[in-house]
Amino acid sequence: MQRLLEFIGHHPFLVAAAALAALVVLVYELRARVQAFAALSAAQAVRLMNQGALVIDLRSKDSFDAGHIVDARNVPAATLESQADALKKWRDKSVITYCDTGANGAGAARTLTKLGFTKVFNLHGGLNAWVKDNLPLTKTTGGKSGSK
């Protein structure tokens, strides 16, 4: 123990760099695990959507109107718990949540699971991954939807 303290005293920058590197790895791993909760790829999401899954867009109304997945329902992440009763008919059916990056989608998937939903998934990478895979978006203009 004495030698360790001596080493730390002689090499404070090296010890600080090692601690910082460990912290960065820890944050990266935690973030990856948070986003991976019930994650599925865009292709898997399309398969579930073809089987009648509910798609929930967790972004703001403005972002939703600018472009969203076809037939998605806009439920901002902040209002998800309060609107869960309106979604109760989907408790035993497939539900896919997404945001821009997948981070909020994972949290929403956890929330819905805690509220009794049994088949909840998160679009891994969010809408960014959807767009990267060249999948279509729909824009909302004046209360109507049109293809992009």
C-alpha positions in Angstrom: 0.0 0.0 0.0 2.9 2.3 0.9 4.5 1.8 -2.6 1.2 2.5 -4.3 0.9 5.8 -2.5 4.5 6.6 -3.3 3.8 5.9 -7.0 0.7 8.1 -7.0 2.8 10.9 -5.4 5.5 10.6 -8.0 3.2 10.3 -11.0 0.0 12.3 -10.5 -0.5 13.0 -14.2 -0.2 9.3 -15.1 -2.6 8.3 -12.4 -5.1 11.0 -13.4 -4.9 9.9 -17.1 -5.6 6.3 -16.1 -8.5 7.3 -13.9 -9.9 9.4 -16.7 -9.5 6.6 -19.2 -11.3 4.2 -16.8 -14.1 6.8 -16.4 -14.5 7.2 -20.2 -14.8 3.4 -20.7 -17.3 3.1 -17.9 -19.5 5.9 -19.3 -19.3 4.4 -22.8 -20.3 1.0 -21.6 -23.2 2.3 -19.5 -24.5 4.3 -22.4 -24.3 1.3 -24.8 -26.2 -0.8 -22.3 -28.9 1.8 -21.8 -29.5 2.1 -25.5 -29.5 -1.6 -26.0 -32.5 -2.2 -23.9 -35.0 -4.3 -26.0 -33.2 -2.9 -29.1 -34.0 -4.0 -32.6 -32.6 -3.0 -36.0 -34.5 -1.0 -38.6 -35.1 -4.2 -40.7 -36.5 -6.0 -37.6 -38.7 -3.0 -36.9 -40.1 -3.1 -40.4 -41.0 -6.8 -39.9 -42.9 -6.0 -36.7 -44.6 -3.0 -38.3 -45.8 -5.3 -41.1 -47.3 -7.5 -38.4 -49.3 -4.6 -37.0 -46.9 -3.1 -34.3 -47.6 0.3 -32.8 -44.8 2.8 -33.5 -44.4 5.6 -31.0 -42.4 8.7 -31.9 -41.0 10.3 -28.7 -39.8 13.5 -30.3 -41.4 16.9 -30.1 -44.4 17.8 -32.3 -42.2 20.0 -34.6 -39.7 17.2 -35.1 -42.5 14.8 -35.7 -44.1 17.0 -38.3 -40.8 17.5 -40.1 -40.5 13.8 -40.7 -41.5 10.6 -39.1 -41.9 6.8 -39.7 -45.2 6.0 -41.6 -48.1 5.4 -39.2 -46.1 6.4 -36.1 -48.0 8.0 -33.2 -46.5 11.1 -31.7 -46.2 10.8 -27.9 -43.5 13.1 -26.6 -41.3 11.3 -24.0 -42.3 13.7 -21.3 -45.9 12.8 -21.6 -45.6 9.1 -22.1 -46.7 8.0 -18.6 -49.7 10.3 -18.6 -50.8 9.0 -22.0 -50.3 5.3 -21.2 -54.0 4.8 -20.6 -54.7 5.9 -24.2 -52.3 3.1 -25.3 -53.7 0.4 -23.0 -55.2 -1.6 -25.9 -51.6 -2.2 -27.0 -50.4 -3.8 -23.7 -50.2 -7.3 -25.2 -49.2 -6.3 -28.7 -45.9 -5.2 -30.2 -44.9 -1.6 -29.5 -41.8 0.1 -31.0 -40.4 3.3 -29.5 -38.0 5.7 -31.2 -36.4 9.1 -30.8 -33.5 10.7 -32.8 -30.7 8.5 -31.4 -32.2 5.6 -29.5 -31.4 6.9 -26.0 -34.8 8.2 -25.1 -36.4 5.3 -26.9 -34.7 2.8 -24.5 -35.9 4.8 -21.5 -39.5 4.9 -22.9 -39.3 1.1 -23.6 -38.4 0.6 -19.9 -41.2 2.9 -18.8 -43.8 1.1 -20.9 -42.6 -2.3 -19.6 -43.0 -1.1 -16.0 -46.5 0.1 -16.9 -47.5 -3.5 -17.9 -46.7 -3.5 -21.7 -45.4 -7.0 -22.6 -43.8 -6.6 -26.0 -41.9 -3.3 -26.1 -38.9 -2.7 -28.3 -36.6 0.3 -29.0 -35.4 1.2 -32.5 -31.6 0.9 -32.1 -30.0 4.1 -33.3 -33.4 5.8 -33.5 -34.6 7.8 -36.5 -30.9 8.4 -37.4 -30.5 4.7 -38.1 -33.8 4.6 -39.9 -32.6 7.4 -42.3 -29.2 5.8 -42.6 -30.8 2.6 -43.9 -32.6 4.7 -46.6 -36.1 3.9 -45.2 -39.0 6.2 -46.0 -40.3 9.1 -43.8 -43.6 10.9 -43.9 -44.0 14.6 -43.3 -47.1 16.1 -41.7 -48.3 19.4 -43.2 -51.6 21.0 -42.2 -52.8 17.9 -40.4 -52.2 15.7 -43.5 -49.5 13.2 -44.1 -47.6 12.9 -47.4 -44.7 10.7 -48.5 -41.2 12.0 -48.7 
